Amino acid sequence: MACANCKLRAQYDKNPKSLIGRIWRFHINFCPGWKSYIKSLSEEERIAIKEKYNLK
């Protein structure tokens, strides 16, 4: 899935306070692709992603 290799996500990982990083972080709050990506992950991967990005 594209979310796993997203260039914007990589930018966030590199520098979360950058403009692109902040845009990506805002974008995942409503992106249907991101929500599908999260649902496709195993429970362990989902927990790791939620902790890494401080998601609900």
Protein Blocks (a to p, Z undefined) as FASTA:
>chain_A
ZZlmgfklmmmmmmmmbmklmmmmmmmmmpmklmmmmmmpcfklmmmmmmmnopZZ
